[in-house]
Amino acid sequence: MAAAYANLAEFDLPPFFGVKAETGHSWEFNYVDVEQTGSIATVRLNRPEAMNALNETLVTQLGAVLDDLNADDSVQSIVLEGAGKAFVAGADVKFFVDKLRADAFPDIYEFTANGHEVLDKLESSPKTTIALTTGLALGGGLELALACDYRIGTRRSQFRFPETNFGEFIQASVARNERFESVVLKPLDGRF
């Protein structure tokens, strides 16, 4: 869309907008970067200053990127990673605090629903999905990892649901044990 407005105004976009020559795809996202090498698309969540915490913009952009990649026949695998020292440190707490103070519960419900749509897009993707979890994978970040087909961790990786420490429930998908059970419990009980 930015390219269309730039053409109307007859000016050149900075190089980080528009078409990337190596893939031929147009990506106009601020918090989500995509790099395609052969049939592998690497999706980098790029909010390192906030440890890649999920906010409305990042969730919307990630959903759009997943739609594009899932529809792209040249992509066979999607690797999800975080910029900086965290994979994803969960949901952006500031968003929730601001919405609670403003008594804007519908915004919280919409954000949560959009987050679950992204999780479902990952889980039902026809592509092989891999979470490269170098660093923190907390709350919603752990759910993103659980929604992928494979998770790769390092010695620095940490997986937690910190919201349980202050009485908050784990997201509905984990509370129903769908993703959590299929990834964690079944391998432990020997039933695959």
Residue frames as qw, qx, qy, qz and C-alpha x, y, z in Angstrom:
[[0.000, 0.886, 0.463, 0.000, 0.00, 0.00, 0.00],
 [0.321, -0.757, 0.105, 0.560, 2.86, 2.39, 0.78],
 [0.400, -0.073, 0.597, 0.692, 4.22, 1.86, -2.74],
 [0.175, 0.663, 0.650, 0.328, 0.87, 2.87, -4.26],
 [0.166, -0.939, -0.220, 0.208, 0.80, 6.12, -2.28],
 [0.431, -0.539, 0.346, 0.636, 4.43, 6.82, -3.17],
 [0.372, 0.242, 0.661, 0.604, 3.65, 6.36, -6.86],
 [0.045, 0.851, 0.506, 0.136, 0.71, 8.76, -6.63],
 [0.271, -0.921, 0.008, 0.278, 2.91, 11.34, -4.93],
 [0.698, 0.659, -0.147, 0.237, 5.73, 10.63, -7.39],
 [0.139, -0.790, 0.558, -0.212, 8.50, 10.03, -4.86],
 [0.637, 0.240, -0.729, 0.079, 10.82, 7.12, -4.12],
 [0.804, -0.562, -0.074, -0.180, 10.33, 4.97, -1.06],
 [0.248, -0.701, 0.663, -0.085, 13.24, 4.26, 1.27],
 [0.421, 0.330, -0.822, -0.194, 14.87, 0.89, 0.49],
 [0.116, -0.026, 0.919, -0.376, 13.27, -0.91, 3.44],
 [0.603, 0.376, 0.369, -0.599, 9.82, -0.50, 1.84],
 [0.612, 0.541, -0.303, -0.491, 8.52, -2.19, -1.25],
 [0.966, 0.198, -0.137, -0.090, 9.73, -5.21, -3.15],
 [0.517, -0.604, 0.583, 0.167, 12.68, -7.24, -1.94],
 [0.474, 0.582, -0.534, -0.390, 14.61, -8.26, -5.04],
 [0.004, 0.309, -0.951, 0.021, 15.63, -11.69, -3.77],
 [0.281, 0.243, 0.893, -0.254, 12.06, -12.91, -3.26],
 [0.078, -0.283, -0.594, -0.749, 9.91, -10.70, -5.45],
 [0.311, -0.656, -0.686, 0.045, 7.52, -10.23, -2.50],
 [0.016, -0.612, 0.060, -0.789, 6.42, -6.89, -1.15],
 [0.550, -0.460, -0.612, 0.332, 6.64, -6.65, 2.64],
 [0.005, -0.617, 0.033, -0.786, 5.55, -3.47, 4.36],
 [0.715, -0.588, -0.379, -0.015, 5.68, -4.48, 8.02],
 [0.054, -0.828, 0.355, -0.430, 7.30, -2.65, 10.90],
 [0.555, -0.526, 0.563, -0.313, 7.47, -5.35, 13.59],
 [0.875, 0.048, 0.482, 0.003, 7.67, -8.44, 11.39],
 [0.168, 0.677, -0.574, -0.428, 10.54, -9.01, 8.96],
 [0.925, 0.182, 0.321, -0.090, 10.48, -11.79, 6.36],
 [0.071, 0.656, -0.668, -0.343, 13.47, -13.23, 4.56],
 [0.943, 0.189, 0.199, -0.190, 13.10, -16.08, 2.10],
 [0.040, -0.588, 0.768, 0.252, 16.03, -18.31, 1.17],
 [0.154, 0.021, -0.948, -0.279, 14.95, -20.97, -1.27],
 [0.480, -0.438, -0.645, -0.402, 11.84, -22.62, 0.13],
 [0.489, -0.434, -0.581, 0.484, 12.47, -21.47, 3.73],
 [0.064, -0.769, -0.127, -0.623, 10.86, -18.26, 4.97],
 [0.453, -0.197, -0.560, 0.665, 12.33, -16.83, 8.17],
 [0.228, -0.805, -0.314, -0.449, 9.89, -14.60, 10.05],
 [0.442, -0.011, -0.480, 0.758, 11.62, -12.38, 12.60],
 [0.287, -0.862, -0.414, -0.048, 9.53, -10.64, 15.24],
 [0.516, 0.302, -0.109, 0.794, 11.30, -7.33, 15.53],
 [0.325, -0.848, -0.056, -0.414, 10.51, -5.47, 18.76],
 [0.701, 0.059, -0.531, 0.472, 13.77, -6.15, 20.62],
 [0.003, -0.385, 0.329, -0.862, 13.35, -3.04, 22.78],
 [0.672, -0.259, 0.195, -0.666, 10.21, -4.69, 24.24],
 [0.311, -0.236, 0.919, -0.048, 11.62, -8.26, 24.09],
 [0.216, -0.046, -0.783, -0.581, 9.24, -8.85, 21.16],
 [0.244, 0.292, 0.723, -0.577, 6.18, -8.51, 23.39],
 [0.119, 0.435, 0.784, 0.427, 2.97, -9.05, 21.47],
 [0.169, 0.400, 0.262, -0.862, 0.97, -5.88, 20.87],
 [0.616, 0.575, 0.399, -0.363, -1.94, -5.20, 18.53],
 [0.404, 0.769, -0.354, -0.347, 0.29, -4.16, 15.63],
 [0.059, -0.450, 0.885, 0.108, 2.67, -7.11, 15.87],
 [0.498, 0.173, 0.824, -0.208, -0.18, -9.64, 16.12],
 [0.592, 0.686, 0.196, -0.376, -1.96, -8.10, 13.11],
 [0.299, 0.739, -0.538, -0.274, 1.23, -8.02, 11.05],
 [0.236, -0.287, 0.928, 0.004, 2.18, -11.59, 12.00],
 [0.605, 0.370, 0.644, -0.287, -1.28, -12.79, 10.98],
 [0.546, 0.764, -0.069, -0.337, -0.97, -11.07, 7.59],
 [0.092, 0.630, -0.752, -0.168, 2.52, -12.50, 7.02],
 [0.414, -0.061, 0.902, -0.107, 1.32, -16.01, 7.88],
 [0.654, 0.566, 0.371, -0.338, -1.59, -15.64, 5.44],
 [0.425, 0.779, -0.368, -0.279, 0.84, -14.64, 2.67],
 [0.040, -0.503, 0.862, 0.045, 3.34, -17.40, 3.42],
 [0.555, 0.106, 0.790, -0.238, 0.69, -20.10, 3.79],
 [0.663, 0.647, 0.249, -0.282, -0.64, -19.16, 0.33],
 [0.229, 0.789, -0.510, -0.254, 2.83, -19.03, -1.28],
 [0.990, 0.131, -0.013, -0.053, 3.64, -22.27, -3.11],
 [0.567, 0.599, -0.442, 0.353, 7.36, -21.46, -3.14],
 [0.241, -0.560, 0.583, -0.538, 7.48, -21.65, 0.67],
 [0.725, -0.091, -0.678, -0.077, 7.78, -25.09, 2.28],
 [0.598, -0.369, -0.539, 0.464, 8.94, -24.11, 5.78],
 [0.122, -0.855, -0.027, -0.504, 8.36, -21.14, 8.07],
 [0.607, -0.118, -0.496, 0.610, 10.93, -20.42, 10.78],
 [0.267, -0.886, -0.194, -0.327, 9.71, -18.06, 13.49],
 [0.647, -0.091, -0.350, 0.671, 12.34, -16.22, 15.54],
 [0.215, -0.943, -0.235, 0.098, 12.68, -13.15, 17.73],
 [0.433, 0.676, -0.216, 0.556, 15.14, -10.29, 17.37],
 [0.196, -0.697, 0.413, -0.552, 17.38, -9.61, 20.35],
 [0.005, 0.306, -0.879, 0.365, 17.55, -11.61, 23.57],
 [0.530, 0.148, 0.655, -0.519, 13.97, -12.90, 23.59],
 [0.125, 0.280, 0.857, 0.413, 11.87, -15.08, 21.32],
 [0.282, -0.580, -0.314, -0.696, 8.66, -13.47, 22.61],
 [0.119, 0.060, -0.688, 0.714, 8.25, -12.27, 26.18],
 [0.050, 0.516, 0.810, -0.276, 4.47, -12.66, 26.08],
 [0.105, 0.819, 0.469, 0.312, 1.79, -10.04, 25.61],
 [0.227, 0.405, -0.154, 0.872, 2.60, -6.36, 26.03],
 [0.293, -0.478, -0.696, 0.449, 1.56, -5.67, 29.63],
 [0.010, -0.237, -0.059, 0.970, 1.25, -1.93, 28.92],
 [0.315, -0.180, -0.609, -0.705, -1.57, -2.69, 26.47],
 [0.463, -0.454, -0.761, -0.013, -3.54, -4.52, 29.16],
 [0.287, -0.406, -0.438, 0.749, -2.88, -1.89, 31.83],
 [0.081, 0.104, -0.181, -0.974, -3.95, 0.93, 29.50],
 [0.407, -0.254, -0.662, -0.576, -7.11, -0.90, 28.40],
 [0.437, -0.456, -0.734, 0.250, -8.05, -1.85, 31.97],
 [0.173, -0.340, -0.275, 0.882, -7.61, 1.75, 33.11],
 [0.237, 0.089, -0.314, -0.915, -9.76, 2.93, 30.20],
 [0.585, 0.190, 0.633, -0.470, -12.39, 0.26, 30.95],
 [0.539, 0.504, -0.407, -0.538, -11.93, -0.94, 27.34],
 [0.637, -0.159, 0.746, -0.109, -12.62, -4.63, 27.81],
 [0.808, 0.527, 0.217, -0.147, -13.83, -5.16, 24.20],
 [0.358, 0.808, -0.468, -0.022, -10.33, -4.16, 23.01],
 [0.330, -0.470, 0.807, -0.138, -8.81, -6.81, 25.28],
 [0.774, 0.194, 0.570, -0.197, -11.24, -9.44, 23.97],
 [0.677, 0.723, -0.054, -0.128, -10.46, -8.48, 20.36],
 [0.098, 0.749, -0.655, 0.031, -6.69, -8.62, 20.96],
 [0.520, -0.249, 0.799, -0.170, -7.03, -12.05, 22.57],
 [0.796, 0.424, 0.386, -0.193, -9.22, -13.31, 19.70],
 [0.517, 0.799, -0.298, -0.078, -6.72, -12.01, 17.13],
 [0.169, -0.614, 0.766, -0.086, -3.91, -13.72, 19.04],
 [0.682, 0.008, 0.712, -0.164, -5.77, -17.02, 18.93],
 [0.739, 0.645, 0.078, -0.178, -6.32, -16.60, 15.17],
 [0.254, 0.772, -0.583, -0.011, -2.55, -16.27, 14.73],
 [0.425, -0.349, 0.819, -0.162, -1.99, -19.39, 16.86],
 [0.780, 0.314, 0.497, -0.215, -4.52, -21.28, 14.75],
 [0.587, 0.767, -0.212, -0.149, -2.83, -20.09, 11.52],
 [0.006, 0.641, -0.766, 0.051, 0.48, -21.47, 12.77],
 [0.545, -0.136, 0.792, -0.241, -0.99, -24.72, 14.03],
 [0.741, 0.442, 0.478, -0.164, -3.00, -25.41, 10.86],
 [0.190, 0.758, -0.424, -0.458, -0.33, -24.18, 8.44],
 [0.949, 0.311, 0.031, -0.042, 0.26, -26.46, 5.46],
 [0.435, 0.700, -0.479, 0.302, 3.95, -25.53, 5.80],
 [0.755, -0.226, -0.460, 0.409, 6.42, -27.00, 8.27],
 [0.155, -0.893, 0.052, -0.420, 6.60, -24.47, 11.10],
 [0.739, -0.059, -0.411, 0.530, 9.61, -24.12, 13.39],
 [0.293, -0.944, -0.014, -0.153, 10.01, -21.88, 16.44],
 [0.650, 0.289, -0.367, 0.599, 13.64, -20.91, 16.98],
 [0.487, -0.830, -0.210, -0.172, 13.37, -20.01, 20.66],
 [0.585, 0.158, -0.345, 0.717, 16.69, -18.45, 21.55],
 [0.042, -0.227, 0.299, -0.926, 15.95, -16.59, 24.77],
 [0.310, 0.151, 0.647, -0.680, 12.66, -16.05, 26.57],
 [0.331, -0.240, -0.708, -0.575, 9.43, -17.70, 25.41],
 [0.049, 0.154, 0.694, -0.701, 6.92, -16.52, 27.99],
 [0.423, 0.443, 0.449, -0.650, 3.12, -16.65, 28.04],
 [0.676, 0.649, 0.128, -0.325, 1.91, -15.89, 24.52],
 [0.238, 0.705, -0.640, -0.191, 5.44, -16.46, 23.26],
 [0.302, -0.189, 0.930, -0.090, 5.39, -19.99, 24.61],
 [0.647, 0.437, 0.522, -0.342, 1.99, -20.47, 23.00],
 [0.506, 0.736, -0.299, -0.337, 3.45, -19.36, 19.65],
 [0.032, 0.498, -0.865, -0.060, 6.20, -21.95, 20.06],
 [0.464, 0.062, 0.844, -0.262, 3.70, -24.65, 21.03],
 [0.653, 0.581, 0.231, -0.427, 1.61, -23.88, 17.92],
 [0.347, 0.664, -0.592, -0.299, 4.60, -24.67, 15.67],
 [0.943, 0.115, -0.292, -0.109, 5.41, -28.17, 14.45],
 [0.808, -0.004, -0.316, 0.498, 8.91, -28.04, 15.93],
 [0.280, -0.953, 0.083, -0.084, 10.67, -26.00, 18.62],
 [0.755, 0.254, -0.293, 0.529, 14.41, -25.49, 18.75],
 [0.432, -0.901, -0.016, -0.042, 15.89, -24.17, 21.97],
 [0.508, 0.538, -0.463, 0.487, 19.32, -23.22, 23.24],
 [0.508, -0.206, -0.617, 0.565, 20.90, -23.08, 26.68],
 [0.007, 0.008, 0.183, -0.983, 19.53, -19.54, 26.95],
 [0.413, -0.338, -0.567, -0.627, 15.94, -20.60, 26.20],
 [0.111, 0.088, 0.738, -0.659, 13.40, -20.24, 28.98],
 [0.342, -0.330, -0.679, -0.559, 9.80, -21.42, 28.73],
 [0.063, -0.240, -0.720, 0.648, 7.21, -20.19, 31.24],
 [0.188, -0.679, -0.540, -0.461, 3.67, -19.07, 31.81],
 [0.235, 0.072, -0.467, 0.850, 4.40, -16.23, 34.30],
 [0.412, -0.355, -0.157, -0.824, 0.75, -15.16, 34.40],
 [0.737, -0.351, -0.571, -0.090, 0.01, -18.14, 36.64],
 [0.464, -0.022, -0.516, 0.720, 2.14, -16.50, 39.35],
 [0.105, 0.049, 0.281, -0.953, -0.39, -13.74, 39.89],
 [0.410, 0.326, 0.707, -0.475, -3.62, -15.67, 39.54],
 [0.489, 0.486, -0.262, -0.676, -4.16, -15.11, 35.84],
 [0.875, 0.147, 0.451, -0.095, -5.40, -18.05, 33.81],
 [0.329, -0.244, 0.687, 0.600, -3.35, -19.49, 31.00],
 [0.398, 0.256, -0.361, -0.804, -4.84, -18.76, 27.58],
 [0.824, 0.079, 0.234, -0.511, -7.82, -20.92, 26.73],
 [0.777, 0.417, -0.452, -0.136, -5.89, -23.11, 24.28],
 [0.302, 0.360, -0.799, 0.374, -3.46, -24.21, 26.98],
 [0.468, -0.170, 0.543, -0.676, -6.12, -24.40, 29.69],
 [0.892, 0.176, 0.029, -0.416, -7.92, -26.93, 27.48],
 [0.630, -0.413, 0.633, 0.180, -4.56, -28.73, 27.21],
 [0.804, 0.576, 0.123, -0.077, -4.72, -28.88, 23.41],
 [0.506, 0.749, -0.374, 0.206, -1.27, -27.60, 22.48],
 [0.280, -0.669, 0.613, -0.313, 0.38, -28.15, 25.85],
 [0.838, -0.132, 0.496, -0.187, -0.70, -31.78, 26.10],
 [0.876, 0.479, 0.052, 0.031, 0.25, -32.65, 22.54],
 [0.426, 0.755, -0.396, 0.302, 3.73, -31.15, 22.88],
 [0.113, -0.600, 0.643, -0.463, 4.69, -31.79, 26.49],
 [0.678, -0.250, 0.533, -0.440, 2.62, -34.53, 28.08],
 [0.941, 0.268, -0.003, -0.205, 2.25, -37.13, 25.32],
 [0.581, 0.559, -0.554, 0.207, 6.00, -37.52, 24.75],
 [0.175, -0.488, 0.693, -0.501, 6.39, -38.05, 28.49],
 [0.745, -0.078, 0.493, -0.443, 3.74, -40.76, 28.74],
 [0.328, -0.202, 0.869, 0.311, 5.00, -42.69, 25.70],
 [0.483, 0.573, 0.661, -0.042, 1.78, -42.28, 23.66],
 [0.109, -0.303, 0.363, 0.874, 2.38, -40.62, 20.30]]
